[in-house]
Amino acid sequence: MEYSKIVSVTGLPGLYELINTKSDGAIIRSLDDKTTKFASSRIHNFSHLESIEIFTVGENVNLVDVFQAMEKAGGSLPDTKDEGAIKKYFQKVFPDIDFERVYNSDLKKMIKWYDVLSQHNVELKLSEPEPEEETKTEKEEEETVKETEKKKTAKPAQSEKPKPAAKKTTKEKEDEKPKASKAAKPAKKTTKKKKK
């Protein structure tokens, strides 16, 4: 099970594996009881764990950084009912957390979520889309370079095409001239008749 597929769903306890997304919601599987169900996006909001950030004294950190610190610290987790023990635990494990902006309810969630993830042996690491995106952008750059080269080579061909078109237009002009002169001749004849 990948950490990148784990989501928290508002209004539903615990964590879920995101199976599939639809336009009106998502199909999710509970990590606790393994039940699969559809959750409507009209009722629920979905938060990928890897997109959640935690307030710290300095810059915000990703939730996975806190989980990794908890994993390194080892030992037993504090009781979620004892708020004082929870705060002391996080002061030891991750002292940079801004405890004024991170509420006790958030700290409790982190403990519960970490417990569930460790029970299911979920590897606590972020997915790495950045290198893939870089390779995609490199490929796109190569494609654009190739396209511009094709356009450069295509320009002479395009410049050759207007030449025959110009010849056609001159021929058409030549074709139009006799017609115009024919039309002009009868007009002259009519003027001559009037003079007589």
RAPEMO-V595999 format. One record per run of one state. SS is the DSSP state (alpha for helix, beta for strand, coil for the rest). FROM is the first residue (numbers start at 1). TO is the last residue. If there is no record, write none. Layout:
ss	from	to
SS	FROM	TO
SS	FROM	TO
This chain:
ss	from	to
coil	1	2
alpha	3	5
beta	6	9
coil	10	14
beta	15	22
coil	23	24
beta	25	30
coil	31	35
beta	36	40
coil	41	45
beta	46	48
alpha	49	51
coil	52	52
beta	53	54
coil	55	55
beta	56	56
coil	57	60
beta	61	62
alpha	63	73
coil	74	82
alpha	83	93
coil	94	96
beta	97	97
coil	98	103
alpha	104	119
coil	120	128
alpha	129	195
coil	196	196
